[in-house]
Amino acid sequence: MSDKQKQLLELAAKLADEFAARAERYDRENSFPFENIEALKQSGYTALVIPERYGGLGANLLDFVTCQERLAQGCGATALAINMHLFGLGSMVERAAPQERPEQGLFLELVGRQRKIIGGGLSEPEGGGDWGLFATRAHRDGEAYVLNGRKVFTSLSPVVDYFMVMATVENNGQLCSATFVVGRTTPGLQLIESWDAMGMRATASHDLILKDVRVPAAAMADPRPVGPLGAEAISLFAWFELSIAAVYTGVAAAALNFTREFAQRHKPFMLERPINYLPGVQFAFADAQVLLAQSRALYLTTARDYVENRESFTGEQGLARLITAKYAAVNNAIRIVDYCMEIAGAHGFLRRNPLERLFRDVRAGINHPLSNTRAREFIGKVALGVPLDTKPRW
Ligand SMILES: Cc1cc2nc3c(=O)[nH]c(=O)nc-3n(C[C@H](O)[C@H](O)[C@H](O)COP(=O)(O)OP(=O)(O)OC[C@H]3O[C@@H](n4cnc5c(N)ncnc54)[C@H](O)[C@@H]3O)c2cc1C
């Protein structure tokens, strides 16, 4: 590990330890961790993936996912929320050529030096997991675009300065999807505080309504027709899939840390030694430990390969590698926490112990794109040589 990686990881560890002390309260109150976001801003973590010349910390994908796993060990919800800000930026930086496009440089400055926050607007109540085109529509009106629609699961929404709203737009007679940068105070934007979920409660993933929201034409990033997977999609997926793998692996690691400590100290009256001496506990812990090692090996190796040899990630095969790492990690994480619940017995069931929260938080992982059903289809078709665009689909 380089000195820079060590420093970044130390920062993530310091923040994680601070956030761990507050995680239970935010979860119970279903409130948003403003304090944590302020600490992330002050420390530069919100600019983790922004190049140093723009005021950021200059993390590459491997640094980023390593830090995100550590941060999630302290507070999974805070790590997931800030992930929605960071992953898209990381991909943008990777693809950016600021010397050619000054507005991109300005945008990176806004995040790097002014510590502005961006948030996602991909998911919709109508679209669910089969996006490509969006129910949210944009139409050209003179020098502006006008947006109408509803976004759901908008994590980080109380502090987002710029919403990245994905919408369908007609471009040269073709239906395309495009991302629009919409400032928080733009008229017609309305946040509905709908988030009351089973887990990841402190992400404030509320609904965002767009009613005749006007943005200048320059607020639209390149529109793309639905079609073959390009370099942009691969980059976005690399930053998203691997960081989601990291966050949920972090949640699982936190559960294992609690369970180890619990098993070492918990001594039922009838036993001579704590329960870590019981073979059943050792075997369950071993299985969980092995799953954790598998997840880390896969997502970290994939991230390292991506950083060192990005050209090898092309087309469906490249995407399948990224999706496989995410699929394995989020499902392993659930199994790890289940083992922890088994080991801790009814103590894991009590809200005063963190396992109960981690058990709920970890379950969200399979819903992030690609969800389990879509990941299996993707991985299976690629492995079996069935083209993804085969019609009929099944
Ligand atoms: C804690 C949390 C935070 C999130 N934060 C954000 C955020 O900040 N920004 C954002 O944009 N989104 C966010 N999301 C949304 C998330 O990443 C997914 O896009 C969303 O959960 C998908 O919605 P759904 O499961 O309701 O989809 P649905 O499409 O309604 O899925 C329902 C079921 O049908 C299956 N399904 C649907 N379509 C297909 C298909 N074509 N083929 C096969 N199976 C299919 C799904 O796999 C699933 O099993 C967040 C989600 C969570 C849980």
Ligand as a Chemical Component Dictionary entry (heavy atoms), coordinates in Angstrom:
data_LIG
# 
_chem_comp.id                   LIG 
_chem_comp.type                 NON-POLYMER 
_chem_comp.pdbx_formal_charge   0 
_chem_comp.three_letter_code    LIG 
# 
loop_
_chem_comp_atom.comp_id 
_chem_comp_atom.atom_id 
_chem_comp_atom.alt_atom_id 
_chem_comp_atom.type_symbol 
_chem_comp_atom.charge 
_chem_comp_atom.model_Cartn_x 
_chem_comp_atom.model_Cartn_y 
_chem_comp_atom.model_Cartn_z 
_chem_comp_atom.pdbx_ordinal 
LIG C1  C1  C 0 -31.052 2.493  0.386   1  
LIG C2  C2  C 0 -31.229 2.805  -1.062  2  
LIG C3  C3  C 0 -30.672 3.971  -1.584  3  
LIG C4  C4  C 0 -30.817 4.275  -2.940  4  
LIG N1  N1  N 0 -30.320 5.453  -3.433  5  
LIG C5  C5  C 0 -30.539 5.810  -4.727  6  
LIG C6  C6  C 0 -30.108 7.075  -5.254  7  
LIG O1  O1  O 0 -29.488 7.869  -4.548  8  
LIG N2  N2  N 0 -30.386 7.377  -6.533  9  
LIG C7  C7  C 0 -31.078 6.547  -7.334  10 
LIG O2  O2  O 0 -31.316 6.874  -8.491  11 
LIG N3  N3  N 0 -31.520 5.333  -6.883  12 
LIG C8  C8  C 0 -31.256 4.956  -5.603  13 
LIG N4  N4  N 0 -31.714 3.736  -5.118  14 
LIG C9  C9  C 0 -32.482 2.887  -6.015  15 
LIG C10 C10 C 0 -31.838 1.560  -6.355  16 
LIG O3  O3  O 0 -30.504 1.719  -6.565  17 
LIG C11 C11 C 0 -32.601 0.849  -7.452  18 
LIG O4  O4  O 0 -32.558 1.555  -8.645  19 
LIG C12 C12 C 0 -33.982 0.644  -7.052  20 
LIG O5  O5  O 0 -34.031 0.028  -5.782  21 
LIG C13 C13 C 0 -34.679 -0.240 -8.048  22 
LIG O6  O6  O 0 -36.010 -0.163 -7.727  23 
LIG P1  P1  P 0 -36.935 -1.397 -7.481  24 
LIG O7  O7  O 0 -36.211 -2.490 -6.821  25 
LIG O8  O8  O 0 -38.132 -0.828 -6.837  26 
LIG O9  O9  O 0 -37.181 -1.761 -9.001  27 
LIG P2  P2  P 0 -38.308 -2.598 -9.688  28 
LIG O10 O10 O 0 -38.025 -2.520 -11.119 29 
LIG O11 O11 O 0 -39.657 -2.193 -9.230  30 
LIG O12 O12 O 0 -37.939 -4.047 -9.219  31 
LIG C14 C14 C 0 -38.819 -4.926 -8.602  32 
LIG C15 C15 C 0 -38.336 -6.333 -8.874  33 
LIG O13 O13 O 0 -38.457 -6.648 -10.273 34 
LIG C16 C16 C 0 -37.189 -6.992 -10.814 35 
LIG N5  N5  N 0 -37.084 -6.380 -12.150 36 
LIG C17 C17 C 0 -37.519 -5.167 -12.545 37 
LIG N6  N6  N 0 -37.253 -4.970 -13.848 38 
LIG C18 C18 C 0 -36.632 -6.079 -14.279 39 
LIG C19 C19 C 0 -36.140 -6.499 -15.526 40 
LIG N7  N7  N 0 -36.204 -5.727 -16.591 41 
LIG N8  N8  N 0 -35.559 -7.694 -15.605 42 
LIG C20 C20 C 0 -35.459 -8.495 -14.553 43 
LIG N9  N9  N 0 -35.915 -8.171 -13.330 44 
LIG C21 C21 C 0 -36.508 -6.992 -13.190 45 
LIG C22 C22 C 0 -36.169 -6.405 -9.847  46 
LIG O14 O14 O 0 -34.937 -7.098 -9.892  47 
LIG C23 C23 C 0 -36.865 -6.587 -8.526  48 
LIG O15 O15 O 0 -36.714 -7.903 -8.090  49 
LIG C24 C24 C 0 -31.556 3.399  -3.781  50 
LIG C25 C25 C 0 -32.107 2.224  -3.247  51 
LIG C26 C26 C 0 -31.947 1.921  -1.910  52 
LIG C27 C27 C 0 -32.562 0.656  -1.385  53 
# 
loop_
_chem_comp_bond.comp_id 
_chem_comp_bond.atom_id_1 
_chem_comp_bond.atom_id_2 
_chem_comp_bond.value_order 
_chem_comp_bond.pdbx_ordinal 
LIG C1  C2  SING 1  
LIG C2  C3  SING 2  
LIG C2  C26 DOUB 3  
LIG C3  C4  DOUB 4  
LIG C4  N1  SING 5  
LIG C4  C24 SING 6  
LIG N1  C5  DOUB 7  
LIG C5  C6  SING 8  
LIG C5  C8  SING 9  
LIG C6  O1  DOUB 10 
LIG C6  N2  SING 11 
LIG N2  C7  SING 12 
LIG C7  O2  DOUB 13 
LIG C7  N3  SING 14 
LIG N3  C8  DOUB 15 
LIG C8  N4  SING 16 
LIG N4  C9  SING 17 
LIG N4  C24 SING 18 
LIG C9  C10 SING 19 
LIG C10 O3  SING 20 
LIG C10 C11 SING 21 
LIG C11 O4  SING 22 
LIG C11 C12 SING 23 
LIG C12 O5  SING 24 
LIG C12 C13 SING 25 
LIG C13 O6  SING 26 
LIG O6  P1  SING 27 
LIG P1  O7  DOUB 28 
LIG P1  O8  SING 29 
LIG P1  O9  SING 30 
LIG O9  P2  SING 31 
LIG P2  O10 DOUB 32 
LIG P2  O11 SING 33 
LIG P2  O12 SING 34 
LIG O12 C14 SING 35 
LIG C14 C15 SING 36 
LIG C15 O13 SING 37 
LIG C15 C23 SING 38 
LIG O13 C16 SING 39 
LIG C16 N5  SING 40 
LIG C16 C22 SING 41 
LIG N5  C17 SING 42 
LIG N5  C21 SING 43 
LIG C17 N6  DOUB 44 
LIG N6  C18 SING 45 
LIG C18 C19 SING 46 
LIG C18 C21 DOUB 47 
LIG C19 N7  SING 48 
LIG C19 N8  DOUB 49 
LIG N8  C20 SING 50 
LIG C20 N9  DOUB 51 
LIG N9  C21 SING 52 
LIG C22 O14 SING 53 
LIG C22 C23 SING 54 
LIG C23 O15 SING 55 
LIG C24 C25 DOUB 56 
LIG C25 C26 SING 57 
LIG C26 C27 SING 58 
# 
